[in-house]
Amino acid sequence: MKQNSIKLQDALRGDLLVTKRDKPFVVVMDYEKYKLIEKYIYKIANDKTYRAIDNLENDIDIETYNSKDKLFEDLGL
Protein backbone atom coordinates (compact mmCIF):
# COMPACT_ATOMS: atom_id res chain seq x y z
CA MET A 1 0.00 0.00 0.00
CA LYS A 2 2.82 2.41 0.84
CA GLN A 3 4.33 1.91 -2.63
CA ASN A 4 1.01 2.90 -4.27
CA SER A 5 0.81 5.96 -2.02
CA ILE A 6 4.28 7.03 -3.15
CA LYS A 7 3.28 6.59 -6.80
CA LEU A 8 0.17 8.72 -6.26
CA GLN A 9 2.32 11.42 -4.66
CA ASP A 10 4.55 11.27 -7.76
CA ALA A 11 1.44 11.80 -9.91
CA LEU A 12 0.84 15.12 -8.15
CA ARG A 13 4.20 16.34 -9.50
CA GLY A 14 3.49 15.08 -13.03
CA ASP A 15 1.50 12.52 -14.95
CA LEU A 16 2.13 8.88 -14.14
CA LEU A 17 2.02 6.24 -16.88
CA VAL A 18 1.22 2.73 -15.66
CA THR A 19 2.23 -0.09 -17.96
CA LYS A 20 1.05 -3.66 -18.23
CA ARG A 21 3.46 -6.09 -19.87
CA ASP A 22 5.59 -3.12 -20.96
CA LYS A 23 2.67 -1.46 -22.80
CA PRO A 24 0.86 1.75 -21.75
CA PHE A 25 -2.20 0.82 -19.71
CA VAL A 26 -3.38 3.71 -17.50
CA VAL A 27 -2.42 7.34 -16.93
CA VAL A 28 -2.78 8.88 -13.48
CA MET A 29 -2.95 12.66 -13.55
CA ASP A 30 -4.14 15.60 -11.53
CA TYR A 31 -7.96 15.79 -11.62
CA GLU A 32 -8.00 19.50 -12.49
CA LYS A 33 -5.70 18.82 -15.46
CA TYR A 34 -7.98 15.97 -16.54
CA LYS A 35 -11.04 18.25 -16.40
CA LEU A 36 -9.20 20.92 -18.42
CA ILE A 37 -8.24 18.38 -21.10
CA GLU A 38 -11.79 17.02 -21.14
CA LYS A 39 -13.16 20.55 -21.59
CA TYR A 40 -10.81 21.27 -24.50
CA ILE A 41 -11.49 17.93 -26.18
CA TYR A 42 -15.22 18.64 -26.03
CA LYS A 43 -14.66 22.14 -27.43
CA ILE A 44 -12.38 20.87 -30.19
CA ALA A 45 -14.82 18.13 -31.11
CA ASN A 46 -17.67 20.64 -31.39
CA ASP A 47 -15.56 23.25 -33.20
CA LYS A 48 -14.22 20.66 -35.61
CA THR A 49 -17.71 19.30 -36.27
CA TYR A 50 -19.08 22.75 -37.08
CA ARG A 51 -15.99 23.60 -39.14
CA ALA A 52 -16.24 20.28 -41.01
CA ILE A 53 -19.88 20.95 -41.88
CA ASP A 54 -19.01 24.47 -43.02
CA ASN A 55 -16.03 23.17 -45.01
CA LEU A 56 -18.16 20.51 -46.69
CA GLU A 57 -20.77 23.11 -47.58
CA ASN A 58 -18.05 25.35 -49.03
CA ASP A 59 -15.99 22.50 -50.53
CA ILE A 60 -12.91 23.23 -48.35
CA ASP A 61 -10.46 20.65 -46.93
CA ILE A 62 -10.81 19.85 -43.23
CA GLU A 63 -7.91 20.74 -40.89
CA THR A 64 -6.65 17.88 -38.75
CA TYR A 65 -3.88 17.34 -36.19
CA ASN A 66 -1.16 14.87 -37.10
CA SER A 67 0.40 14.74 -33.65
CA LYS A 68 -0.76 14.98 -30.07
CA ASP A 69 2.19 17.28 -29.34
CA LYS A 70 0.91 19.91 -31.79
CA LEU A 71 -2.61 19.59 -30.37
CA PHE A 72 -1.38 20.03 -26.78
CA GLU A 73 0.84 22.93 -27.89
CA ASP A 74 -2.15 24.70 -29.47
CA LEU A 75 -4.14 24.09 -26.28
CA GLY A 76 -1.34 25.51 -24.16
CA LEU A 77 -0.83 22.26 -22.25
TAVEN-V501240 format. One record per helix or strand of 3 or more residues. SS is the DSSP state (helix for helix, strand for strand). FROM is the first residue (numbers start at 1). TO is the last residue. Records with the same first field share a line. If there is no record, write none. Layout:
SS = FROM-TO / FROM-TO
This chain:
helix = 2-13 / 31-57 / 68-75
strand = 16-20 / 23-28
